[in-house]
Amino acid sequence: MDTRRPLRTLALALGTVGLLVSGCSGGDASSGATSSAGAGSASPSPVPAGLKPFYAQHLSWRDCGVSGFQCTTMKAPLDYAKPDGDEIKLAVSRKKATGPGKRIGSLLVNPGGPGGSAIGYLQGYAGIGYPAQVRARYDMVAVDPRGVARSEPVECLTGPQMDAYTQVDQTPDDDAEVTKLSGAFEKFASGCEKRSGEVLPHVSTVETARDMDMLRALLGDERLNYVGASYGTFLGATYAELFPGRTGRLVLDGAMDPSLSSVEMNRGQTAGFETAFQSFAKDCVKQKDCPLGSTSASDAADRLKKLFDRLDADPIPTGESRELGESLATTGVIAAMYDESAWPQLRAALTGAESGDGSGLLALADSYYEREPSGKYTNLMFANAAVNCLDLPPAFTGPESVEKALPSFEKASPVFGRGFAWAALNCAHWPVPATGTAHRIEAKGAAPIVVVGTTRDPATPYAWAESLAGQLSSGTLLTYEGDGHTAYGRGSDCIDTAINTYLLEGTPPAAAKKCT
């Protein structure tokens, strides 16, 4: 969603580059109309006895200091297998339906990541930037997933430690550099265990989906209405798999493919960024200020690779204590691939880097990592690794397996492949074994679900949307033929009209509908 979001959009499907967003008090959560819109054929399952106290809790809404928004906290079991054990507190925010028109129910939103703050996304964009007719008839709601932002966040490294971590060479040229990179991943993982060991085993997507069902009930909705972007599509599809009879109107924008293994997903994302870079390069060589030449996309790619090589050997100043080496430069370029409106900024940053000024690419990299000017980082990258490493077995278990996979990654992207392959080593030392596995999600009995794919999406390749729509028994594919990550709210009247109609009337777009 893009009007106006941070440059490194919160709708992120990291894994590859991760080292790859109120006005009154009181009120009753169950007040207002309940929604049976879009009912599926499956009957909702009863709430397990051990969870009934959680489903019966009362949400006490309060003014949270942002005009028009309310906030509250809900409790959930830390471990769903032990509902009588420890609890976790989850932060929730909402903006009530503004009218006119009959209230449909609540619309939960999630910007992806994993690790993106849903509350930040709600208060900074969705609650004020979604189409007025949608906000008029839905209470706009967000819950920060467990381990994220305001919901008992996973913590791993200090700001200075993250600065060092983000500068480690991710295209190692010898055994010493391989050892250093592997050691950085190990230090990251041990930091997470040291600072967040209690919550670390319980931040899976399945657990977050179960939290969402609890919130649905506490909001007084019979079925969940939801817009999820990027990783949020996996979260939404997981909800539909677990609770098909409670699934209402689900929009899954920038879809992930749950049937892919971690290495397949990382390699597919590598190809996605190559596609996006080729689109950027074709546009760049037509511009007067393109620093990558004026001949062809192939020539532009060669020039970028040469720039990365120079920065690998000799980092350049940025105007602060951190220099710009290959790793931060690559991250800066990747950040701009999420949104074509960032292409002019990227051209200027590359021009600066060519003349020895790394500040532009560093600024892009910092936006990607959510590094504040003070040097403090949000917990995006910590939560991202924690969820990804729990949801799927690691892509690689050691440097040897990376070496074997390098040719396939470099084939997927001559520009980014080597770095993306080594970045996928990040779960090798994770202290908690994965609890999830790759599998198809069919969600039989769920109401119609709209899956949205962008043809040149860098982070969630279009083929993933095609696959997810085909897996879901009630999935409908909506295609945006264009650039950038996700499609809703990015300027396509065709996309926005189709999604708005579905959210407001429950009518999905025609099968295989395509928009520009």
Helices and strands as residue ranges (DSSP letters): G 49-51, H 52-55, E 62-63, E 70-77, E 87-95, E 105-110, H 118-121, I 122-126, H 127-129, H 132-137, E 138-143, H 159-166, H 175-196, G 200-202, H 205-218, E 224-229, H 231-242, G 244-246, E 247-253, H 262-284, H 297-313, H 326-337, G 340-342, H 343-354, H 359-369, H 380-391, H 399-412, H 417-423, E 449-456, H 462-471, E 475-483, H 493-505, E 513-515
